[in-house]
């Protein structure tokens, strides 16, 4: 009886232990390792396509903010297809990605991640590449009068440090990551018995004789004078990519994701418009400045003023939307334009106000194209970016002057035949100021304004047309004038009714 009871107890304990084990496993799968269903796992996809520039950085930043509001723990896929672009924009994107928790970002190279694109791809926590895709070649390039050239060692040092930091973060081979930046590096794959290491030529030469005797295999991975650029298979073999796949679904399956919902982030119409305008901003600035100068030289206010304001407004709006321009730059643009208008319309000649206006306007435009005021010595590309922006703005001023001269000389006279004036269509062929005939002009002579005096223009005394100038007032064509004074071959006039009113008794 006792044996039978003990046997039943043992059997009961066996089934109890088995039940608890199965229940524990089931609960573990259900609550811990179970596949995530579509109801509670949305994977967000952010396309990183086209040129890397401030517009892309603004789009990625806005997308991440929206994702964080919906699900702070969401997994985010960056779908890469870019040849690269601006270093400062790429570093801004890397800084943005650095704020995402570890393990939440996947870089999926759909076609290519070249140059600045490689930097962004390595900033993700995991890298997966589609078959027959490329990553690498991140040498910093500048455009010179002699063509494209690599930036100096100062810039390469900063980028190497950035690549090294990303490699440490995500367990990539550091020296291989650095070799994407600098051609002078030569990298070997060295095997010591069962351990394989990657080292550059400098470190290899520093090995002791005993260490070199332990080497069983040495292979050159990156030759001197080359930049590391890998296809999907090479990236997998060298420890960068987790898998070589056919599409994004296969990549996610390889990483252990099941029953998920993909939600792709798209650019808003304003972001698409900004990225469309980015390449043509110098042209808009050139046309805007030229149109404004033409409007200043033409009488009244018309189509050229509207075109100028619209073009410069688009330039400022574009830079404001990407986060490079704010109210400081807008204030500088308004002050500069006002000073130039005062110089041209109010003050005679061209002096302090005009020069100050040009400098203030140029400063506002330069600052609107960069995210800093004074270049940081630790970021050498900022100095080169400022030089490029200065050259672009000054070139736009010169081009605008040429455009305005062309418009005043050839276009405005044609418009005067279609649209009723007044327009200044006479030449200086009949001007007689400074000639023997003009010396016969005497104070008090009466005449008629032939053109608008604002304050200079032409008047007619008898059968002759001569150049004249008022003391600041504007007079319309047909106004009767009287010669008020002769100063240094200049004929100063005033309206005849002003002379009459001054002679009338009070």
C-alpha positions in Angstrom: 0.0 0.0 0.0 2.8 2.4 1.0 4.8 1.5 -2.1 1.7 2.0 -4.3 1.1 5.4 -2.6 4.8 6.4 -3.1 4.6 5.3 -6.7 1.5 7.5 -7.3 3.2 10.4 -5.6 6.2 10.1 -7.8 4.0 9.9 -10.9 2.0 12.9 -9.8 5.2 14.9 -9.2 6.5 13.9 -12.6 3.3 15.1 -14.4 3.3 18.3 -12.2 6.9 19.1 -13.1 6.2 18.4 -16.8 3.1 20.6 -16.7 4.9 23.5 -15.1 7.8 23.2 -17.6 5.4 23.3 -20.5 3.5 26.1 -19.0 6.7 28.1 -18.3 7.8 27.5 -21.9 4.5 28.6 -23.3 4.4 31.7 -21.1 8.0 32.5 -22.1 7.1 32.3 -25.8 3.8 34.2 -25.3 5.2 37.0 -23.2 8.9 37.1 -24.1 9.9 35.6 -27.4 6.6 35.3 -29.2 6.5 36.9 -32.7 5.2 40.4 -32.6 1.8 40.8 -34.3 0.8 43.6 -36.6 -1.4 45.0 -33.9 1.5 45.9 -31.7 4.5 46.2 -34.0 4.8 48.8 -36.7 8.1 49.2 -38.4 8.7 52.7 -39.8 10.6 53.2 -43.1 12.4 56.5 -43.8 13.7 56.8 -47.4 17.2 58.3 -47.6 17.4 59.0 -51.3 18.9 61.6 -53.6 21.5 64.2 -52.6 22.4 64.5 -48.9 21.7 68.2 -48.1 19.9 70.2 -45.4 16.5 69.4 -46.9 17.1 65.7 -46.3 18.2 66.4 -42.7 15.1 68.4 -42.1 12.9 65.6 -43.5 14.6 62.9 -41.4 14.4 65.1 -38.2 10.7 65.8 -38.7 10.0 62.1 -39.5 11.7 60.9 -36.3 9.8 63.4 -34.2 6.5 62.1 -35.6 7.5 58.5 -35.1 8.5 59.2 -31.5 5.1 60.8 -30.8 3.4 57.7 -32.1 5.7 55.0 -30.6 8.9 55.9 -28.7 10.1 52.3 -28.9 9.4 51.7 -32.6 11.9 50.1 -35.0 13.0 52.4 -37.8 14.4 51.3 -41.2 16.5 53.8 -43.2 16.2 52.7 -46.8 19.4 53.9 -48.5 19.9 55.0 -52.1 22.3 58.0 -52.3 25.6 59.0 -53.9 26.2 61.4 -50.9 26.3 65.1 -50.7 27.2 67.7 -48.1 29.3 66.7 -45.1 27.6 69.1 -42.7 24.2 67.7 -43.6 25.4 64.1 -43.2 26.9 64.9 -39.7 23.6 66.6 -38.7 21.7 63.4 -39.7 24.3 61.3 -37.7 23.7 63.5 -34.7 20.0 63.0 -35.0 20.4 59.2 -35.3 22.7 59.1 -32.2 19.7 60.1 -30.1 17.8 56.9 -31.0 18.1 54.0 -28.4 20.4 51.2 -29.3 18.9 48.4 -31.4 16.1 50.5 -32.8 17.5 51.5 -36.2 18.2 49.4 -39.3 20.2 50.7 -42.3 18.9 48.9 -45.4 21.0 49.6 -48.5 18.5 49.2 -51.3 20.8 50.4 -54.1 23.9 52.3 -52.8 25.2 54.3 -49.9 28.2 56.2 -51.2 30.2 59.0 -49.6 28.1 60.8 -47.1 25.5 58.1 -47.6 28.0 55.5 -46.1 28.4 57.7 -43.0 24.6 57.7 -42.5 24.3 54.0 -43.2 26.9 53.1 -40.5 25.1 55.3 -38.0 22.2 52.8 -37.9 22.5 50.0 -35.3 22.3 47.3 -37.9 23.3 47.2 -41.5 21.7 44.9 -44.1 22.4 45.1 -47.8 20.4 44.1 -50.8 22.1 42.0 -53.4 24.4 43.8 -55.9 24.5 47.0 -53.9 27.4 49.2 -52.8 28.7 51.1 -49.7 31.8 53.1 -49.1 34.1 55.7 -50.7 33.6 58.6 -48.3 36.6 60.8 -49.3 35.6 64.5 -48.7 35.7 66.3 -52.0 35.7 70.0 -52.9 35.1 71.7 -56.2 37.9 74.0 -57.4 38.8 75.8 -60.6 41.0 72.8 -61.5 38.2 70.3 -60.9 37.4 68.1 -57.9 40.0 67.7 -55.2 40.2 65.8 -51.9 40.0 67.9 -48.8 43.1 68.1 -46.6 44.2 66.1 -43.6 42.3 68.3 -41.1 39.0 67.3 -42.6 39.9 63.7 -43.1 41.0 63.4 -39.5 37.6 64.6 -38.3 35.7 62.2 -40.6 38.0 59.3 -39.6 37.2 60.0 -36.0 33.5 60.0 -36.8 33.7 56.7 -38.7 35.8 55.2 -35.8 33.2 56.2 -33.3 30.4 54.6 -35.3 32.4 51.4 -35.8 33.0 51.2 -32.0 29.3 51.7 -31.4 28.1 49.0 -33.8 31.1 46.6 -33.6 32.4 47.2 -37.1 36.1 46.8 -38.0 37.4 50.3 -37.1 40.4 50.4 -39.4 38.2 49.3 -42.3 35.7 52.0 -41.5 38.5 54.6 -41.5 39.8 53.4 -44.8 36.6 54.6 -46.5 37.9 58.2 -45.9 41.6 58.2 -46.7 43.4 56.9 -49.7 46.8 56.8 -48.0 45.8 53.9 -45.7 46.8 50.4 -46.6 44.8 47.7 -44.7 45.7 44.1 -44.2 43.7 41.1 -43.0 46.1 39.2 -40.7 45.4 35.8 -39.2 47.2 34.7 -36.0 46.5 31.0 -35.6 42.6 31.1 -35.3 42.3 34.9 -34.7 41.8 37.2 -37.7 42.5 40.9 -37.3 42.4 44.0 -39.6 45.3 46.4 -39.3 46.8 49.2 -41.3 50.4 49.2 -42.6 51.6 51.4 -39.7 50.4 49.0 -37.0 51.6 46.0 -39.0 55.1 47.4 -39.2 55.1 48.0 -35.5 54.6 44.3 -34.8 57.5 42.6 -33.1 59.4 39.7 -34.9 57.8 37.2 -32.5 54.3 38.5 -33.3 55.0 38.3 -37.1 56.3 34.8 -36.7 52.8 33.8 -35.4 51.1 35.0 -38.5 49.6 32.2 -40.6 48.0 34.4 -43.3 48.2 38.0 -44.5 46.0 39.5 -47.2 45.7 43.1 -48.5 42.1 44.2 -48.2 42.6 47.9 -49.1 45.6 48.9 -51.2 47.3 52.3 -50.8 45.7 54.9 -53.1 42.3 53.2 -52.9 39.2 53.9 -50.8 37.2 51.0 -49.3 34.1 50.4 -51.4 32.2 47.1 -50.8 29.5 45.2 -52.5 27.0 43.3 -50.4 29.0 40.1 -50.3 32.2 41.9 -49.3 30.4 43.9 -46.6 29.1 40.7 -45.2 32.5 38.9 -45.2 34.2 41.9 -43.7 31.8 42.2 -40.8 29.7 45.2 -41.7 26.5 43.8 -43.1 24.4 41.2 -41.3 23.0 39.6 -44.5 22.8 39.9 -48.2 19.1 39.8 -49.1 16.7 40.2 -52.0 14.3 42.7 -50.4 13.4 44.5 -47.2 11.0 41.7 -46.0 13.8 39.1 -46.2 16.1 41.5 -44.3 13.6 41.9 -41.5 12.9 38.1 -41.4 16.7 37.5 -41.1 16.7 39.9 -38.1 13.9 38.0 -36.5 10.9 40.2 -37.2 7.5 38.6 -38.0 3.9 39.7 -38.4 4.9 43.4 -38.7 3.3 46.3 -40.4 5.5 48.6 -42.6 4.7 52.3 -42.5 6.7 54.5 -44.9 7.3 58.1 -44.1 6.9 60.5 -47.0 8.0 64.0 -47.7 5.4 66.8 -47.3 4.8 69.0 -50.2 6.8 71.8 -48.6 9.8 69.4 -48.0 9.6 68.2 -51.7 9.4 71.8 -52.8 12.5 72.7 -50.6 14.5 69.9 -52.1 13.4 70.9 -55.6 14.6 74.5 -55.0 17.9 73.6 -53.3 20.0 73.2 -56.6 18.6 76.4 -58.1 18.9 78.7 -55.2 22.0 80.5 -56.7 19.9 81.2 -59.8 17.0 82.5 -57.8 19.3 84.8 -55.9 20.9 86.1 -59.1 17.5 86.8 -60.7 16.1 88.3 -57.6 19.0 90.8 -57.1 19.0 91.7 -60.8 15.3 92.3 -60.8 15.4 94.5 -57.7 18.2 96.6 -59.1 16.4 96.9 -62.4 13.3 98.0 -60.6 15.3 100.7 -58.7 16.6 102.0 -62.0 13.2 102.0 -63.6 10.5 104.6 -62.8 7.6 103.5 -60.5 7.1 100.0 -59.2 6.2 97.1 -61.4 6.9 93.6 -62.5 10.6 93.6 -61.8 10.0 94.5 -58.2 7.6 91.7 -57.8 10.0 89.2 -59.4 12.8 90.3 -57.2 10.9 90.1 -54.0 9.4 86.7 -55.0 12.8 85.2 -55.9 14.6 86.4 -52.8 11.6 85.4 -50.7 11.8 81.9 -52.1 15.5 81.8 -51.2 14.9 82.9 -47.6 11.8 80.6 -47.2 13.8 77.6 -48.5 16.6 78.2 -46.0 14.2 78.9 -43.2 12.4 75.6 -43.7 15.6 73.6 -43.6 16.6 75.3 -40.4 19.5 77.5 -41.7 17.8 80.9 -41.8 15.8 82.6 -39.1 14.6 86.1 -38.3 18.1 87.4 -37.9 18.9 86.7 -41.5 15.5 88.2 -42.6 16.2 91.4 -40.6 19.6 91.7 -42.3 18.0 91.3 -45.8 15.4 93.9 -45.1 18.0 96.4 -43.6 20.3 95.9 -46.6 17.5 96.4 -49.1 16.3 99.5 -47.3 19.8 101.0 -47.2 20.3 100.4 -50.9 16.9 101.9 -51.7 17.7 105.0 -49.7 21.0 105.4 -51.4 19.6 105.2 -54.9 16.3 107.0 -54.4 17.1 109.7 -51.9 20.8 110.4 -51.6 22.7 111.8 -54.6 25.6 109.7 -55.9 26.6 106.4 -54.2 28.3 106.4 -50.8 28.2 105.1 -47.3 24.5 104.0 -47.3 24.9 102.1 -50.5 28.1 100.3 -49.5 26.6 99.5 -46.1 23.5 98.1 -47.7 25.4 95.8 -50.0 27.5 94.5 -47.1 24.5 93.9 -44.9 22.5 92.3 -47.7 25.5 90.0 -48.5 25.9 89.1 -44.9 22.3 88.1 -44.6 22.4 85.9 -47.7 25.7 84.2 -46.7 24.3 83.4 -43.2 21.1 82.0 -44.7 23.2 79.3 -46.5 24.9 78.0 -43.4 24.1 76.9 -39.9 26.9 78.8 -38.2 28.2 82.4 -38.0 31.9 81.9 -37.5 33.5 78.6 -38.8 34.6 76.2 -36.1 38.4 75.3 -36.4 37.5 71.8 -35.4 35.3 71.4 -38.4 37.4 72.5 -41.4 34.7 72.1 -44.0 32.8 75.0 -42.3 35.5 77.4 -43.5 35.3 76.1 -47.0 31.5 76.3 -46.9 31.7 79.9 -45.9 34.2 80.7 -48.7 31.9 78.9 -51.2 28.8 80.9 -49.9 30.7 84.2 -50.1 31.8 83.4 -53.7 28.2 82.5 -54.6 26.7 85.6 -53.1 29.4 88.0 -54.6 29.0 86.3 -57.9 25.3 86.8 -57.7 25.8 90.5 -57.1 28.1 90.8 -60.1 25.7 88.8 -62.3 22.7 90.8 -61.0 24.5 94.0 -62.1 25.1 92.6 -65.5 21.4 91.5 -65.8 20.1 94.9 -64.7 22.3 96.8 -67.2 21.0 94.5 -69.9 17.4 95.0 -68.9 17.7 98.8 -68.7 19.6 99.0 -72.0 17.5 96.6 -74.1 14.4 95.3 -72.4 12.9 98.5 -70.8 12.9 100.5 -74.1 11.0 97.6 -75.7 8.5 97.6 -72.9 7.9 101.3 -73.4 6.6 100.7 -76.9 3.9 98.4 -75.4 3.1 99.9 -72.0 2.4 103.6 -71.6 5.3 105.5 -69.9 6.8 107.7 -68.8 10.1 106.2 -69.8 13.6 107.6 -70.4 14.1 106.8 -74.0 16.4 109.7 -75.1 20.1 109.3 -75.5 22.9 111.7 -74.3 23.5 112.7 -77.9 21.7 116.0 -77.4 22.9 116.7 -73.9 24.8 120.1 -73.8 25.8 120.5 -70.1 29.4 121.5 -70.0 29.4 122.6 -73.7 29.8 126.1 -75.0 26.1 126.3 -75.7 25.1 125.3 -72.2 27.2 128.2 -70.8 24.6 130.6 -72.3 22.0 129.3 -69.7 21.4 131.9 -67.1 19.7 131.8 -63.7 16.0 132.6 -64.0 15.5 131.1 -67.4 12.2 129.2 -67.8 11.9 125.7 -69.3 9.8 122.6 -69.4 10.8 119.1 -67.9 11.1 116.6 -70.7 11.6 113.6 -68.5 10.9 112.8 -64.9 13.4 114.6 -62.7 14.1 112.2 -59.8 16.1 114.3 -59.1 18.0 114.4 -62.4 16.7 114.3 -65.9 16.2 116.5 -69.0 14.6 119.9 -69.5 14.0 121.9 -72.6 14.9 125.6 -72.8 13.8 127.0 -76.1 14.8 124.5 -78.8 17.5 122.9 -76.8 17.4 119.9 -74.4 19.9 120.0 -71.5 20.6 117.9 -68.4 19.3 119.3 -65.2 18.9 118.4 -61.5 16.6 119.5 -58.7 17.5 120.0 -55.1 15.9 116.7 -54.2 12.3 117.1 -55.2 10.8 114.9 -58.0 9.1 116.6 -60.9 6.9 115.0 -63.6 7.4 115.5 -67.3 5.7 118.7 -68.6 6.3 120.6 -65.4 7.4 124.3 -66.0 10.8 124.9 -64.3 13.1 127.8 -63.8 16.9 127.7 -63.6 17.7 128.2 -59.9 21.6 128.1 -60.0 24.6 127.0 -62.0 27.1 125.0 -60.0 30.2 123.2 -61.5 28.6 122.8 -64.9 25.4 121.6 -63.3 22.1 123.3 -64.0 19.9 123.3 -60.9 16.2 123.9 -61.4 13.0 124.1 -59.4 9.4 124.1 -60.3 8.2 127.5 -61.6 5.2 127.6 -59.3 7.5 127.3 -56.3 9.3 130.4 -57.5 6.0 132.2 -58.0 4.7 131.2 -54.5 7.9 132.5 -52.9 7.5 135.9 -54.5 3.9 136.2 -53.5 3.4 138.3 -50.3 2.5 136.4 -47.2 
